[in-house]
Amino acid sequence: MPQRMNSEVLEHLMNPKNYGKIDNANGVGVALDEKTNEYVVFYTLFDGDIIKNASYATNGCQDTVVIGSMFSDMIIGNNLDYANGSIAKMHEKLGDLTPQQKICAEIVFSSFIASIKNYENVKAGAEEELHLLKMKESCESAGKQGKNNE
């Protein structure tokens, strides 16, 4: 996270929230970085357009865990419109991020968007266990950019 870490970011770093699987989730989304095999699985329990519960799991870095914790905490109990707007609010809260941290944020947000798509697809009659989105940007290339720019 940025050097000027705010107290909310520090709290989620020290005590991540909402990590793990929701067994009765009705929206499951996965965002995958095929170059690094990093992924985020986002579990969402919808009641109509209200997000009753949300959690995530990842094999990603600490930044991904912090962003997943903050974002899932922000959207629980709110409707889909609020949650979609929360992506922009999270960018504001996080402040200046390195290119790699921006990709960490995008993989979390993409997995959430995939969970919405899964929920909508299943509601429409599709037999889909989860919805997968492949990331266009990779942590691997962002890490290399950072090293070349130092």
Stockholm file with secondary structure:
# STOCKHOLM 1.0

chainA/1-150         MPQRMNSEVLEHLMNPKNYGKIDNANGVGVALDEKTNEYVVFYTLFDGDIIKNASYATNGCQDTVVIGSMFSDMIIGNNLDYANGSIAKMHEKLGDLTPQQKICAEIVFSSFIASIKNYENVKAGAEEELHLLKMKESCESAGKQGKNNE
#=GR chainA/1-150 SS CCSSCCHHHHHHHHSCCSBSCCTTCSEEEEEEETTTTEEEEEEEEEETTEEEEEEEEESSCHHHHHHHHHHHHHHTTSBHHHHHHHHHHHHHHHCSCCHHHHHHHHHHHHHHHHHHHHHHHHHTTCCCSCEEEECSSCHHHHHHHHHHHC
#=GC SS_cons         CCSSCCHHHHHHHHSCCSBSCCTTCSEEEEEEETTTTEEEEEEEEEETTEEEEEEEEESSCHHHHHHHHHHHHHHTTSBHHHHHHHHHHHHHHHCSCCHHHHHHHHHHHHHHHHHHHHHHHHHTTCCCSCEEEECSSCHHHHHHHHHHHC
//
